[in-house]
């Protein structure tokens, strides 16, 4: 929860700084721009926003990636709104993300992380939902999904997500897609977002069998896919056009209205990779997308899932 003392600290010291280009007032132009559906932010401040004990002593790179830095990368790209993804090294303490959302609720929404094993996890989801959190991340890897069938907290999350319009956002590998399919069958009203193409292509090539598993989820009308993290998939080199065939197959299966673009900053802006290159893949390099389809990927889908 937002701490009034910390909020006072932030506004008086500038620890939560957005730079002169940032208006904290409602701005219609913000709502007309594009939406980045996947960004992580964190400040240099470790006193007011401490790292979780489980990450103590681990190096955090970059040391800071706050909204002011993000806005610098977004400048000139047409992106005006952002979905913030809770950073793993804060674990279940969503405080910084909540403070950024509160600072400009027209510009930001969040995807939080909650402890699915804690009592009343559904109640916690509802509390965060009232604060601009519109989805919840699950690490859907085989070592975790093997227990989902009998995990009461996981089932509560999927159930409450469907009841409250809160997305279940899965960071997953292809190996766990069959488990996700089973959950979609049991909770068909729950919005499900698959992050980063289910990481298909992380090993350097697009495996057709893995892609078929992701395409199979298109039969569930509430499943969405993030076309994101281009720097980490396929050839892992701009302009990322080697990912075009996969995006085309996803468009054919899901329709553009269930695909959304995301940068996965700050990792998209390291080394040779840039924010502009990520935007350009969808906006300029995919000639099979119509103008309305590009608009879906770059705005309309994320707006429907996270800002409506």
Beta strands, then each sheet from edge to edge (+ up, - down):
strand 1: 34-39
strand 2: 79-85
strand 3: 108-112
strand 4: 133-140
strand 5: 167-172
strand 6: 192-194
strand 7: 223-228
strand 8: 259-262
sheet 1: 1+ 2+ 3+ 4+ 5+ 6+ 7+ 8+
end
